[in-house]
Amino acid sequence: MEIERSIEKWNARWMIVSGRAVCTSCMESQALEDCEKAFCHADTCAVSNQESKHPWGSLHVILDYARG
Ligand SMILES: [Zn+2]
């Protein structure tokens, strides 16, 4: 199922700790209120590419899609 796979992907890359999205690769985090800003990964982060700059946005899209 497509949604489950999207969530699994998101979950492999991010976790939510105390209301902040945390990159599982570099452990940098971003608060929900900063969701419109680009995520600041560490210089050494392996997933620091264009697709991984907006964790909250990605999650929002997945959940919107899941709701139908
Ligand atoms: Zn990172």
N, CA, C, O and the ligand as a Tripos MOL2 file, in Angstrom:
@<TRIPOS>MOLECULE
protein
  273   271    69     0     0
PROTEIN
NO_CHARGES

@<TRIPOS>ATOM
      1 N           0.8490   -1.2020    0.0000 N.3       1 MET1
      2 CA          0.0000    0.0000    0.0000 C.3       1 MET1
      3 C           0.8830    1.2500    0.0000 C.2       1 MET1
      4 O           1.8320    1.3620    0.7760 O.2       1 MET1
      5 N           0.5490    2.1710   -0.8780 N.am      2 GLU2
      6 CA          1.4060    3.3290   -1.1430 C.3       2 GLU2
      7 C           1.5930    4.2380    0.0760 C.2       2 GLU2
      8 O           2.7050    4.6960    0.3380 O.2       2 GLU2
      9 N           0.5250    4.4970    0.8120 N.am      3 ILE3
     10 CA          0.6140    5.4030    1.9590 C.3       3 ILE3
     11 C           1.5030    4.8120    3.0440 C.2       3 ILE3
     12 O           2.3340    5.5020    3.6350 O.2       3 ILE3
     13 N           1.3110    3.5260    3.2900 N.am      4 GLU4
     14 CA          2.1320    2.8780    4.3100 C.3       4 GLU4
     15 C           3.6050    2.9460    3.9680 C.2       4 GLU4
     16 O           4.4500    3.1520    4.8390 O.2       4 GLU4
     17 N           3.9080    2.7710    2.6810 N.am      5 ARG5
     18 CA          5.3110    2.8460    2.2650 C.3       5 ARG5
     19 C           5.8570    4.2590    2.4460 C.2       5 ARG5
     20 O           7.0040    4.4390    2.8540 O.2       5 ARG5
     21 N           5.0300    5.2620    2.1400 N.am      6 SER6
     22 CA          5.4540    6.6580    2.3130 C.3       6 SER6
     23 C           5.7330    6.9570    3.7780 C.2       6 SER6
     24 O           6.7080    7.6300    4.1150 O.2       6 SER6
     25 N           4.8670    6.4510    4.6400 N.am      7 ILE7
     26 CA          5.0530    6.6820    6.0720 C.3       7 ILE7
     27 C           6.3040    5.9650    6.5700 C.2       7 ILE7
     28 O           7.0640    6.5040    7.3760 O.2       7 ILE7
     29 N           6.5060    4.7530    6.0830 N.am      8 GLU8
     30 CA          7.7080    4.0040    6.4700 C.3       8 GLU8
     31 C           8.9770    4.7570    6.0670 C.2       8 GLU8
     32 O           9.9430    4.8380    6.8260 O.2       8 GLU8
     33 N           8.9430    5.3040    4.8520 N.am      9 LYS9
     34 CA         10.0900    6.0830    4.3530 C.3       9 LYS9
     35 C          10.3370    7.2940    5.2370 C.2       9 LYS9
     36 O          11.4660    7.5740    5.6380 O.2       9 LYS9
     37 N           9.2600    8.0040    5.5290 N.am     10 TRP10
     38 CA          9.3750    9.2080    6.3670 C.3      10 TRP10
     39 C           9.9400    8.8190    7.7250 C.2      10 TRP10
     40 O          10.8280    9.4760    8.2680 O.2      10 TRP10
     41 N           9.3990    7.7370    8.2490 N.am     11 ASN11
     42 CA          9.7710    7.2810    9.5830 C.3      11 ASN11
     43 C          11.2170    6.7820    9.6480 C.2      11 ASN11
     44 O          11.8450    6.8160   10.7060 O.2      11 ASN11
     45 N          11.7290    6.3270    8.5260 N.am     12 ALA12
     46 CA         13.1170    5.8700    8.4850 C.3      12 ALA12
     47 C          14.0710    7.0600    8.5230 C.2      12 ALA12
     48 O          15.2030    6.9520    8.9950 O.2      12 ALA12
     49 N          13.5960    8.1890    8.0220 N.am     13 ARG13
     50 CA         14.4540    9.3600    7.9120 C.3      13 ARG13
     51 C          14.2920   10.3300    9.0700 C.2      13 ARG13
     52 O          15.2310   11.0340    9.4410 O.2      13 ARG13
     53 N          13.0860   10.3610    9.6420 N.am     14 TRP14
     54 CA         12.7830   11.3420   10.6910 C.3      14 TRP14
     55 C          12.1530   10.6820   11.9030 C.2      14 TRP14
     56 O          11.5640    9.6050   11.8140 O.2      14 TRP14
     57 N          12.2890   11.3510   13.0350 N.am     15 MET15
     58 CA         11.4680   10.9720   14.1800 C.3      15 MET15
     59 C          10.9830   12.2610   14.8240 C.2      15 MET15
     60 O          11.5500   13.3320   14.6030 O.2      15 MET15
     61 N           9.9340   12.1490   15.6200 N.am     16 ILE16
     62 CA          9.4030   13.3330   16.2890 C.3      16 ILE16
     63 C           9.6940   13.2020   17.7770 C.2      16 ILE16
     64 O           9.2540   12.2610   18.4370 O.2      16 ILE16
     65 N          10.4470   14.1700   18.2860 N.am     17 VAL17
     66 CA         10.8250   14.1760   19.6970 C.3      17 VAL17
     67 C          10.4210   15.5240   20.2850 C.2      17 VAL17
     68 O          10.8700   16.5680   19.8120 O.2      17 VAL17
     69 N           9.5890   15.5060   21.2940 N.am     18 SER18
     70 CA          9.1270   16.7290   21.9540 C.3      18 SER18
     71 C           8.6150   17.7580   20.9520 C.2      18 SER18
     72 O           8.9210   18.9440   21.0690 O.2      18 SER18
     73 N           7.8450   17.3150   19.9770 N.am     19 GLY19
     74 CA          7.2540   18.2310   19.0170 C.3      19 GLY19
     75 C           8.2090   18.7450   17.9600 C.2      19 GLY19
     76 O           7.8750   19.6690   17.2190 O.2      19 GLY19
     77 N           9.4120   18.1510   17.8800 N.am     20 ARG20
     78 CA         10.3800   18.5670   16.8800 C.3      20 ARG20
     79 C          10.6710   17.4050   15.9430 C.2      20 ARG20
     80 O          10.7560   16.2540   16.3700 O.2      20 ARG20
     81 N          10.8250   17.7200   14.6570 N.am     21 ALA21
     82 CA         11.2280   16.6940   13.7000 C.3      21 ALA21
     83 C          12.7430   16.5490   13.7780 C.2      21 ALA21
     84 O          13.4740   17.5280   13.6250 O.2      21 ALA21
     85 N          13.2080   15.3400   14.0150 N.am     22 VAL22
     86 CA         14.6360   15.0860   14.1740 C.3      22 VAL22
     87 C          15.1210   14.2160   13.0250 C.2      22 VAL22
     88 O          14.5210   13.1810   12.7340 O.2      22 VAL22
     89 N          16.2100   14.6290   12.3650 N.am     23 CYS23
     90 CA         16.8140   13.8340   11.3010 C.3      23 CYS23
     91 C          17.5320   12.6400   11.9520 C.2      23 CYS23
     92 O          18.3710   12.8170   12.8350 O.2      23 CYS23
     93 N          17.1890   11.4240   11.5030 N.am     24 THR24
     94 CA         17.7950   10.2440   12.1200 C.3      24 THR24
     95 C          19.2430   10.0610   11.6840 C.2      24 THR24
     96 O          19.9590    9.2360   12.2520 O.2      24 THR24
     97 N          19.6800   10.8160   10.6890 N.am     25 SER25
     98 CA         21.0580   10.7040   10.2250 C.3      25 SER25
     99 C          22.0010   11.6330   10.9860 C.2      25 SER25
    100 O          23.0680   11.2080   11.4310 O.2      25 SER25
    101 N          21.6070   12.9140   11.1390 N.am     26 CYS26
    102 CA         22.5240   13.8560   11.7910 C.3      26 CYS26
    103 C          22.0220   14.3270   13.1570 C.2      26 CYS26
    104 O          22.7380   15.0160   13.8840 O.2      26 CYS26
    105 N          20.7650   13.9440   13.5050 N.am     27 MET27
    106 CA         20.1640   14.2940   14.7960 C.3      27 MET27
    107 C          19.9150   15.7930   14.9740 C.2      27 MET27
    108 O          19.6860   16.2560   16.0910 O.2      27 MET27
    109 N          19.9590   16.5510   13.8760 N.am     28 GLU28
    110 CA         19.5260   17.9470   13.9550 C.3      28 GLU28
    111 C          17.9970   17.9300   14.0180 C.2      28 GLU28
    112 O          17.3690   16.9550   13.6040 O.2      28 GLU28
    113 N          17.3970   19.0070   14.5360 N.am     29 SER29
    114 CA         15.9460   19.0020   14.6750 C.3      29 SER29
    115 C          15.3430   20.3360   14.2580 C.2      29 SER29
    116 O          16.0350   21.3470   14.1400 O.2      29 SER29
    117 N          14.0200   20.3080   14.0390 N.am     30 GLN30
    118 CA         13.3030   21.5160   13.6490 C.3      30 GLN30
    119 C          11.9370   21.5380   14.3250 C.2      30 GLN30
    120 O          11.2200   20.5380   14.3230 O.2      30 GLN30
    121 N          11.5850   22.6760   14.9000 N.am     31 ALA31
    122 CA         10.2770   22.8090   15.5450 C.3      31 ALA31
    123 C           9.1830   22.9540   14.4940 C.2      31 ALA31
    124 O           9.4270   23.4130   13.3780 O.2      31 ALA31
    125 N           7.9700   22.5510   14.8750 N.am     32 LEU32
    126 CA          6.8440   22.6320   13.9400 C.3      32 LEU32
    127 C           6.6150   24.0600   13.4420 C.2      32 LEU32
    128 O           6.2660   24.2660   12.2790 O.2      32 LEU32
    129 N           6.8140   25.0550   14.3330 N.am     33 GLU33
    130 CA          6.5710   26.4390   13.9090 C.3      33 GLU33
    131 C           7.5830   26.9380   12.8740 C.2      33 GLU33
    132 O           7.3760   27.9750   12.2450 O.2      33 GLU33
    133 N           8.6760   26.1920   12.7040 N.am     34 ASP34
    134 CA          9.6670   26.5650   11.6850 C.3      34 ASP34
    135 C           9.5050   25.7500   10.4030 C.2      34 ASP34
    136 O          10.4080   25.7000    9.5690 O.2      34 ASP34
    137 N           8.3500   25.1170   10.2590 N.am     35 CYS35
    138 CA          8.1590   24.1560    9.1640 C.3      35 CYS35
    139 C           8.3120   24.7720    7.7780 C.2      35 CYS35
    140 O           8.5660   24.0560    6.8100 O.2      35 CYS35
    141 N           8.1580   26.1020    7.6700 N.am     36 GLU36
    142 CA          8.2770   26.7120    6.3490 C.3      36 GLU36
    143 C           9.7210   27.0300    5.9820 C.2      36 GLU36
    144 O          10.0260   27.3370    4.8290 O.2      36 GLU36
    145 N          10.6060   26.9550    6.9710 N.am     37 LYS37
    146 CA         12.0260   27.1880    6.6930 C.3      37 LYS37
    147 C          12.6890   25.8790    6.2790 C.2      37 LYS37
    148 O          12.2060   24.7960    6.6080 O.2      37 LYS37
    149 N          13.7960   25.9900    5.5540 N.am     38 ALA38
    150 CA         14.5320   24.7880    5.1700 C.3      38 ALA38
    151 C          15.1750   24.1770    6.4080 C.2      38 ALA38
    152 O          15.6960   24.8850    7.2700 O.2      38 ALA38
    153 N          15.1290   22.8530    6.4780 N.am     39 PHE39
    154 CA         15.7210   22.1290    7.5980 C.3      39 PHE39
    155 C          17.2380   22.2650    7.5390 C.2      39 PHE39
    156 O          17.8310   22.1220    6.4700 O.2      39 PHE39
    157 N          17.8680   22.5360    8.6700 N.am     40 CYS40
    158 CA         19.3230   22.6730    8.7150 C.3      40 CYS40
    159 C          19.9790   21.3590    9.1340 C.2      40 CYS40
    160 O          20.0430   21.0500   10.3240 O.2      40 CYS40
    161 N          20.4610   20.5920    8.1730 N.am     41 HIS41
    162 CA         21.1920   19.3650    8.4850 C.3      41 HIS41
    163 C          22.6320   19.6990    8.8470 C.2      41 HIS41
    164 O          23.1440   20.7650    8.5030 O.2      41 HIS41
    165 N          23.2730   18.7720    9.5440 N.am     42 ALA42
    166 CA         24.7060   18.9180    9.7880 C.3      42 ALA42
    167 C          25.4390   18.7870    8.4540 C.2      42 ALA42
    168 O          24.9390   18.1540    7.5240 O.2      42 ALA42
    169 N          26.6260   19.3890    8.3640 N.am     43 ASP43
    170 CA         27.4140   19.3480    7.1190 C.3      43 ASP43
    171 C          27.6810   17.9220    6.6710 C.2      43 ASP43
    172 O          27.7600   17.6300    5.4770 O.2      43 ASP43
    173 N          27.8190   17.0480    7.6480 N.am     44 THR44
    174 CA         28.1930   15.6720    7.3480 C.3      44 THR44
    175 C          26.9840   14.7610    7.1010 C.2      44 THR44
    176 O          27.1460   13.5660    6.8570 O.2      44 THR44
    177 N          25.7750   15.3290    7.1630 N.am     45 CYS45
    178 CA         24.5790   14.4990    7.0650 C.3      45 CYS45
    179 C          24.4540   13.8130    5.7070 C.2      45 CYS45
    180 O          24.6520   14.4310    4.6610 O.2      45 CYS45
    181 N          24.1220   12.5270    5.7440 N.am     46 ALA46
    182 CA         24.0430   11.7270    4.5220 C.3      46 ALA46
    183 C          22.7920   12.0290    3.6970 C.2      46 ALA46
    184 O          22.7840   11.7980    2.4880 O.2      46 ALA46
    185 N          21.7430   12.5370    4.3280 N.am     47 VAL47
    186 CA         20.5000   12.7740    3.5860 C.3      47 VAL47
    187 C          20.2570   14.2670    3.3580 C.2      47 VAL47
    188 O          19.1260   14.6930    3.1250 O.2      47 VAL47
    189 N          21.3240   15.0480    3.4290 N.am     48 SER48
    190 CA         21.1940   16.4870    3.2660 C.3      48 SER48
    191 C          21.0170   16.8720    1.7990 C.2      48 SER48
    192 O          21.8910   17.5080    1.2090 O.2      48 SER48
    193 N          19.9000   16.4890    1.2220 N.am     49 ASN49
    194 CA         19.6100   16.8730   -0.1630 C.3      49 ASN49
    195 C          18.3120   17.6740   -0.2180 C.2      49 ASN49
    196 O          17.6930   17.9340    0.8130 O.2      49 ASN49
    197 N          17.9140   18.0540   -1.3960 N.am     50 GLN50
    198 CA         16.7580   18.9320   -1.5550 C.3      50 GLN50
    199 C          15.4610   18.3320   -1.0130 C.2      50 GLN50
    200 O          14.6300   19.0500   -0.4550 O.2      50 GLN50
    201 N          15.2880   17.0330   -1.1730 N.am     51 GLU51
    202 CA         14.0480   16.3980   -0.7560 C.3      51 GLU51
    203 C          13.8920   16.3080    0.7560 C.2      51 GLU51
    204 O          12.8030   16.0460    1.2660 O.2      51 GLU51
    205 N          14.9890   16.5280    1.4610 N.am     52 SER52
    206 CA         14.9140   16.3280    2.9060 C.3      52 SER52
    207 C          14.9700   17.6310    3.6790 C.2      52 SER52
    208 O          15.3920   17.6560    4.8360 O.2      52 SER52
    209 N          14.5430   18.7180    3.0390 N.am     53 LYS53
    210 CA         14.5990   20.0230    3.6970 C.3      53 LYS53
    211 C          13.3040   20.3850    4.4080 C.2      53 LYS53
    212 O          13.2810   21.3210    5.2070 O.2      53 LYS53
    213 N          12.2390   19.6690    4.1360 N.am     54 HIS54
    214 CA         10.9520   20.0250    4.7230 C.3      54 HIS54
    215 C          10.2230   18.7920    5.2690 C.2      54 HIS54
    216 O           9.2480   18.3230    4.6830 O.2      54 HIS54
    217 N          10.7130   18.2780    6.4010 N.am     55 PRO55
    218 CA         10.1050   17.0730    6.9790 C.3      55 PRO55
    219 C           8.6220   17.2590    7.3220 C.2      55 PRO55
    220 O           7.8140   16.3600    7.0860 O.2      55 PRO55
    221 N           8.2660   18.4120    7.8720 N.am     56 TRP56
    222 CA          6.8710   18.6520    8.2570 C.3      56 TRP56
    223 C           5.9890   18.7220    7.0190 C.2      56 TRP56
    224 O           4.8660   18.2180    7.0140 O.2      56 TRP56
    225 N           6.5070   19.3500    5.9760 N.am     57 GLY57
    226 CA          5.7510   19.4420    4.7250 C.3      57 GLY57
    227 C           5.4940   18.0690    4.1340 C.2      57 GLY57
    228 O           4.3870   17.7760    3.6820 O.2      57 GLY57
    229 N           6.5300   17.2170    4.1390 N.am     58 SER58
    230 CA          6.3870   15.8610    3.6050 C.3      58 SER58
    231 C           5.3560   15.0790    4.4030 C.2      58 SER58
    232 O           4.5230   14.3720    3.8350 O.2      58 SER58
    233 N           5.4170   15.2100    5.7160 N.am     59 LEU59
    234 CA          4.4860   14.4950    6.5770 C.3      59 LEU59
    235 C           3.0600   14.9750    6.3230 C.2      59 LEU59
    236 O           2.1230   14.1780    6.2780 O.2      59 LEU59
    237 N           2.9130   16.2730    6.1600 N.am     60 HIS60
    238 CA          1.6060   16.8620    5.8910 C.3      60 HIS60
    239 C           1.0040   16.2970    4.6050 C.2      60 HIS60
    240 O          -0.1770   15.9530    4.5560 O.2      60 HIS60
    241 N           1.8360   16.2080    3.5700 N.am     61 VAL61
    242 CA          1.3820   15.6790    2.2780 C.3      61 VAL61
    243 C           0.9280   14.2270    2.4280 C.2      61 VAL61
    244 O          -0.1140   13.8350    1.9030 O.2      61 VAL61
    245 N           1.7240   13.4340    3.1510 N.am     62 ILE62
    246 CA          1.3900   12.0230    3.3560 C.3      62 ILE62
    247 C           0.0590   11.8860    4.0930 C.2      62 ILE62
    248 O          -0.7980   11.0950    3.7020 O.2      62 ILE62
    249 N          -0.1030   12.6640    5.1620 N.am     63 LEU63
    250 CA         -1.3250   12.5680    5.9670 C.3      63 LEU63
    251 C          -2.5470   13.0760    5.2120 C.2      63 LEU63
    252 O          -3.6410   12.5240    5.3370 O.2      63 LEU63
    253 N          -2.3480   14.1380    4.4230 N.am     64 ASP64
    254 CA         -3.4310   14.6620    3.5890 C.3      64 ASP64
    255 C          -3.9070   13.5900    2.6300 C.2      64 ASP64
    256 O          -5.1060   13.3860    2.4400 O.2      64 ASP64
    257 N          -2.9350   12.9040    2.0240 N.am     65 TYR65
    258 CA         -3.2170   11.8630    1.0550 C.3      65 TYR65
    259 C          -3.9400   10.6870    1.7370 C.2      65 TYR65
    260 O          -4.8520   10.0890    1.1680 O.2      65 TYR65
    261 N          -3.5150   10.3760    2.9530 N.am     66 ALA66
    262 CA         -4.1110    9.2690    3.6920 C.3      66 ALA66
    263 C          -5.5600    9.5490    4.0460 C.2      66 ALA66
    264 O          -6.3900    8.6410    4.0950 O.2      66 ALA66
    265 N          -5.8540   10.8350    4.2960 N.am     67 ARG67
    266 CA         -7.2230   11.2290    4.6220 C.3      67 ARG67
    267 C          -8.1230   11.1880    3.4120 C.2      67 ARG67
    268 O          -9.3380   11.0360    3.5360 O.2      67 ARG67
    269 N          -7.5250   11.3260    2.2300 N.am     68 GLY68
    270 CA         -8.2660   11.2500    0.9790 C.3      68 GLY68
    271 C          -8.8560   12.5370    0.5090 C.2      68 GLY68
    272 O          -9.5000   12.5740   -0.5390 O.2      68 GLY68
    273 ZN         20.2930   15.3270    8.5940 Zn       69 ZN69
@<TRIPOS>BOND
     1     1     2 1
     2     2     3 1
     3     3     4 2
     4     3     5 am
     5     5     6 1
     6     6     7 1
     7     7     8 2
     8     7     9 am
     9     9    10 1
    10    10    11 1
    11    11    12 2
    12    11    13 am
    13    13    14 1
    14    14    15 1
    15    15    16 2
    16    15    17 am
    17    17    18 1
    18    18    19 1
    19    19    20 2
    20    19    21 am
    21    21    22 1
    22    22    23 1
    23    23    24 2
    24    23    25 am
    25    25    26 1
    26    26    27 1
    27    27    28 2
    28    27    29 am
    29    29    30 1
    30    30    31 1
    31    31    32 2
    32    31    33 am
    33    33    34 1
    34    34    35 1
    35    35    36 2
    36    35    37 am
    37    37    38 1
    38    38    39 1
    39    39    40 2
    40    39    41 am
    41    41    42 1
    42    42    43 1
    43    43    44 2
    44    43    45 am
    45    45    46 1
    46    46    47 1
    47    47    48 2
    48    47    49 am
    49    49    50 1
    50    50    51 1
    51    51    52 2
    52    51    53 am
    53    53    54 1
    54    54    55 1
    55    55    56 2
    56    55    57 am
    57    57    58 1
    58    58    59 1
    59    59    60 2
    60    59    61 am
    61    61    62 1
    62    62    63 1
    63    63    64 2
    64    63    65 am
    65    65    66 1
    66    66    67 1
    67    67    68 2
    68    67    69 am
    69    69    70 1
    70    70    71 1
    71    71    72 2
    72    71    73 am
    73    73    74 1
    74    74    75 1
    75    75    76 2
    76    75    77 am
    77    77    78 1
    78    78    79 1
    79    79    80 2
    80    79    81 am
    81    81    82 1
    82    82    83 1
    83    83    84 2
    84    83    85 am
    85    85    86 1
    86    86    87 1
    87    87    88 2
    88    87    89 am
    89    89    90 1
    90    90    91 1
    91    91    92 2
    92    91    93 am
    93    93    94 1
    94    94    95 1
    95    95    96 2
    96    95    97 am
    97    97    98 1
    98    98    99 1
    99    99   100 2
   100    99   101 am
   101   101   102 1
   102   102   103 1
   103   103   104 2
   104   103   105 am
   105   105   106 1
   106   106   107 1
   107   107   108 2
   108   107   109 am
   109   109   110 1
   110   110   111 1
   111   111   112 2
   112   111   113 am
   113   113   114 1
   114   114   115 1
   115   115   116 2
   116   115   117 am
   117   117   118 1
   118   118   119 1
   119   119   120 2
   120   119   121 am
   121   121   122 1
   122   122   123 1
   123   123   124 2
   124   123   125 am
   125   125   126 1
   126   126   127 1
   127   127   128 2
   128   127   129 am
   129   129   130 1
   130   130   131 1
   131   131   132 2
   132   131   133 am
   133   133   134 1
   134   134   135 1
   135   135   136 2
   136   135   137 am
   137   137   138 1
   138   138   139 1
   139   139   140 2
   140   139   141 am
   141   141   142 1
   142   142   143 1
   143   143   144 2
   144   143   145 am
   145   145   146 1
   146   146   147 1
   147   147   148 2
   148   147   149 am
   149   149   150 1
   150   150   151 1
   151   151   152 2
   152   151   153 am
   153   153   154 1
   154   154   155 1
   155   155   156 2
   156   155   157 am
   157   157   158 1
   158   158   159 1
   159   159   160 2
   160   159   161 am
   161   161   162 1
   162   162   163 1
   163   163   164 2
   164   163   165 am
   165   165   166 1
   166   166   167 1
   167   167   168 2
   168   167   169 am
   169   169   170 1
   170   170   171 1
   171   171   172 2
   172   171   173 am
   173   173   174 1
   174   174   175 1
   175   175   176 2
   176   175   177 am
   177   177   178 1
   178   178   179 1
   179   179   180 2
   180   179   181 am
   181   181   182 1
   182   182   183 1
   183   183   184 2
   184   183   185 am
   185   185   186 1
   186   186   187 1
   187   187   188 2
   188   187   189 am
   189   189   190 1
   190   190   191 1
   191   191   192 2
   192   191   193 am
   193   193   194 1
   194   194   195 1
   195   195   196 2
   196   195   197 am
   197   197   198 1
   198   198   199 1
   199   199   200 2
   200   199   201 am
   201   201   202 1
   202   202   203 1
   203   203   204 2
   204   203   205 am
   205   205   206 1
   206   206   207 1
   207   207   208 2
   208   207   209 am
   209   209   210 1
   210   210   211 1
   211   211   212 2
   212   211   213 am
   213   213   214 1
   214   214   215 1
   215   215   216 2
   216   215   217 am
   217   217   218 1
   218   218   219 1
   219   219   220 2
   220   219   221 am
   221   221   222 1
   222   222   223 1
   223   223   224 2
   224   223   225 am
   225   225   226 1
   226   226   227 1
   227   227   228 2
   228   227   229 am
   229   229   230 1
   230   230   231 1
   231   231   232 2
   232   231   233 am
   233   233   234 1
   234   234   235 1
   235   235   236 2
   236   235   237 am
   237   237   238 1
   238   238   239 1
   239   239   240 2
   240   239   241 am
   241   241   242 1
   242   242   243 1
   243   243   244 2
   244   243   245 am
   245   245   246 1
   246   246   247 1
   247   247   248 2
   248   247   249 am
   249   249   250 1
   250   250   251 1
   251   251   252 2
   252   251   253 am
   253   253   254 1
   254   254   255 1
   255   255   256 2
   256   255   257 am
   257   257   258 1
   258   258   259 1
   259   259   260 2
   260   259   261 am
   261   261   262 1
   262   262   263 1
   263   263   264 2
   264   263   265 am
   265   265   266 1
   266   266   267 1
   267   267   268 2
   268   267   269 am
   269   269   270 1
   270   270   271 1
   271   271   272 2
@<TRIPOS>SUBSTRUCTURE
     1 MET1         2 RESIDUE 1 A MET
     2 GLU2         6 RESIDUE 1 A GLU
     3 ILE3        10 RESIDUE 1 A ILE
     4 GLU4        14 RESIDUE 1 A GLU
     5 ARG5        18 RESIDUE 1 A ARG
     6 SER6        22 RESIDUE 1 A SER
     7 ILE7        26 RESIDUE 1 A ILE
     8 GLU8        30 RESIDUE 1 A GLU
     9 LYS9        34 RESIDUE 1 A LYS
    10 TRP10       38 RESIDUE 1 A TRP
    11 ASN11       42 RESIDUE 1 A ASN
    12 ALA12       46 RESIDUE 1 A ALA
    13 ARG13       50 RESIDUE 1 A ARG
    14 TRP14       54 RESIDUE 1 A TRP
    15 MET15       58 RESIDUE 1 A MET
    16 ILE16       62 RESIDUE 1 A ILE
    17 VAL17       66 RESIDUE 1 A VAL
    18 SER18       70 RESIDUE 1 A SER
    19 GLY19       74 RESIDUE 1 A GLY
    20 ARG20       78 RESIDUE 1 A ARG
    21 ALA21       82 RESIDUE 1 A ALA
    22 VAL22       86 RESIDUE 1 A VAL
    23 CYS23       90 RESIDUE 1 A CYS
    24 THR24       94 RESIDUE 1 A THR
    25 SER25       98 RESIDUE 1 A SER
    26 CYS26      102 RESIDUE 1 A CYS
    27 MET27      106 RESIDUE 1 A MET
    28 GLU28      110 RESIDUE 1 A GLU
    29 SER29      114 RESIDUE 1 A SER
    30 GLN30      118 RESIDUE 1 A GLN
    31 ALA31      122 RESIDUE 1 A ALA
    32 LEU32      126 RESIDUE 1 A LEU
    33 GLU33      130 RESIDUE 1 A GLU
    34 ASP34      134 RESIDUE 1 A ASP
    35 CYS35      138 RESIDUE 1 A CYS
    36 GLU36      142 RESIDUE 1 A GLU
    37 LYS37      146 RESIDUE 1 A LYS
    38 ALA38      150 RESIDUE 1 A ALA
    39 PHE39      154 RESIDUE 1 A PHE
    40 CYS40      158 RESIDUE 1 A CYS
    41 HIS41      162 RESIDUE 1 A HIS
    42 ALA42      166 RESIDUE 1 A ALA
    43 ASP43      170 RESIDUE 1 A ASP
    44 THR44      174 RESIDUE 1 A THR
    45 CYS45      178 RESIDUE 1 A CYS
    46 ALA46      182 RESIDUE 1 A ALA
    47 VAL47      186 RESIDUE 1 A VAL
    48 SER48      190 RESIDUE 1 A SER
    49 ASN49      194 RESIDUE 1 A ASN
    50 GLN50      198 RESIDUE 1 A GLN
    51 GLU51      202 RESIDUE 1 A GLU
    52 SER52      206 RESIDUE 1 A SER
    53 LYS53      210 RESIDUE 1 A LYS
    54 HIS54      214 RESIDUE 1 A HIS
    55 PRO55      218 RESIDUE 1 A PRO
    56 TRP56      222 RESIDUE 1 A TRP
    57 GLY57      226 RESIDUE 1 A GLY
    58 SER58      230 RESIDUE 1 A SER
    59 LEU59      234 RESIDUE 1 A LEU
    60 HIS60      238 RESIDUE 1 A HIS
    61 VAL61      242 RESIDUE 1 A VAL
    62 ILE62      246 RESIDUE 1 A ILE
    63 LEU63      250 RESIDUE 1 A LEU
    64 ASP64      254 RESIDUE 1 A ASP
    65 TYR65      258 RESIDUE 1 A TYR
    66 ALA66      262 RESIDUE 1 A ALA
    67 ARG67      266 RESIDUE 1 A ARG
    68 GLY68      270 RESIDUE 1 A GLY
    69 ZN69       273 GROUP 0 **** ****
